[in-house]
Amino acid sequence: MSKIVVVGTNHAGTMAIKTMLNNYGDKNEVVTFDQNSNISFLGCGMALWIGEQIDGPEGLFYSDKEQLEAMGAKVYMNSPVLKIDYDKKEVKALVDGKEHIESYDKLILATGSQPIIPPVKGVELQEGSREFKATLENLQFVKLYQNAEEVIEKLHNPDIRRVAVVGAGYIGVELAEAFQRKGKEVVLVDIADTCMGGYYDREFTDLMSRNLEENGIQLAFGQAVQAVEGQGKVERLVTDKETFDVDMVLMAVGFRPNTALGDGRLETFRNGAWVVNKKQETSMKDVYAIGDCATVYDNARDDNNYIALASNAVRTGIVAAHNACGYDVESAGVQGSNGISIFGLNMVSTGLTLEKAKQAGFDAVETSYKDLQKPGFIKHNNYEVTIKIVYDKNSRLILGCQMVSREDISMGIHMFSLAIQEKVTIDKLALLDLFFLPHFNQPYNYITMAALAAGNLAQ
């Protein structure tokens, strides 16, 4: 019997523990440490909670300490790990205010990520804070359940009327919508000249920008934040171009892998994440890394990459669990599949944008198409869909796809994710058997038409 210690018990760690205990029962001793008071919080639902699109936070949790202990794990909550001795195979944690030493045979690191604290005047955390509390009142970071809870409580204050969200990635855009739904004046600030540029090419991000403006969000793109000012609490946000009088500032400039416990002993990626192979093994024997603290294998690039998504975290937890228990399982890799829905506008993507494909060295080109989801004689609930497929001009391999519509087109992106994973060409996609029924789509649907527009079938 091996003792397997898991450090961190959110998406990746929870799935690793459940996989080990569900599949291998009492064959291993499983011990886990987490510095938080709760586990399995679905942070992707935070904006829905803040914007009152759901009744409350209860459904944002899918596991807890009691469930994992009932399955057979030893769970230490509110117990931060202080240091790991990789030579002695020991974990030192703070348990009930006292140092606790736990030995291990196998170690799974699931330490996640933490908010980036930008080098901006007035933006700093309280010393020793593990919940990302800022020194300036109403300057908020959003990562944990407690962060969202605090924001919601503060929004009851009628003096909080104007909110600035810094960072126009997925989280920032979702939070901007949430605050607008709460009746607040919202300004969305980003140093880039568009939103969500990491996931979509410009014509798609422009659609989302217009959608945000049409719903009352003020956009301040292409502006670098220089300071957050106020006497004890937020009063102003200062950029290199404007000053905004605001009552709350949400910092959503991104996350970085939480890998300090590596202590320089484990190989790291360019952003500090632990480098792992397809078995989730780090550079040190018997040490695995999963979730936001580790790399993933990016099938679109055929190389390691850093793509921090809850879906990736869950899959890496499954893979590591089997391997830590002695069974060879390899990851199939990822494509970075993702989606967002803002004020009813749905956008989904997978793989590489055209810009990123070119940066990665591909001779990348695109094919696109725009049409109604269903035949024109369907008069109700029939919306336009725009699709863009990125592929390599030489090999014809599909590298990425983006779709936007007020229809729910989310399931379609899964096909493109599999196409990238399995090295499908744009030409094979053109003749794929896609069914037709007026209730759902058109006989010459937008996927087929976009693929046909790429030409080359007869060559």
Sequence and secondary structure as in RCSB ss.txt:
>XXXX:A:sequence
MSKIVVVGTNHAGTMAIKTMLNNYGDKNEVVTFDQNSNISFLGCGMALWIGEQIDGPEGLFYSDKEQLEAMGAKV
YMNSPVLKIDYDKKEVKALVDGKEHIESYDKLILATGSQPIIPPVKGVELQEGSREFKATLENLQFVKLYQNAEE
VIEKLHNPDIRRVAVVGAGYIGVELAEAFQRKGKEVVLVDIADTCMGGYYDREFTDLMSRNLEENGIQLAFGQAV
QAVEGQGKVERLVTDKETFDVDMVLMAVGFRPNTALGDGRLETFRNGAWVVNKKQETSMKDVYAIGDCATVYDNA
RDDNNYIALASNAVRTGIVAAHNACGYDVESAGVQGSNGISIFGLNMVSTGLTLEKAKQAGFDAVETSYKDLQKP
GFIKHNNYEVTIKIVYDKNSRLILGCQMVSREDISMGIHMFSLAIQEKVTIDKLALLDLFFLPHFNQPYNYITMA
ALAAGNLAQ
>XXXX:A:secstr
 EEEEEE  SHHHHHHHHHHHHHHGGGEEEEEE SSS   B GGGHHHHHTTSSS SGGGB   HHHHHHHT EE
E S  EEEEETTTTEEEEEETTEEEEEE SEEEE   EEE   S BT  B TT SS  BSSBTEEE  SHHHHHH
HHHHTTSTT  EEEEE  SHHHHHHHHHHHHTT EEEEEESSSSSSTTTS HHHHHHHHHHHHHTT EEEET  E
EEEE SSB  EEEESS EEE SEEEE S EEE  GGGTT S B TTS B   TT B SSTTEEE GGGB EEETT
TTEEE    HHHHHHHHHHHHHHHTT       B   EEEEETTEEEEEEE  HHHHHHTT  EEEEEEEEESS 
TT  SS  EEEEEEEEETTT BEEEEEEEESS  TTHHHHHHHHHHTT BHHHHHT      TTT  TT HHHHH
HHTT  TT 
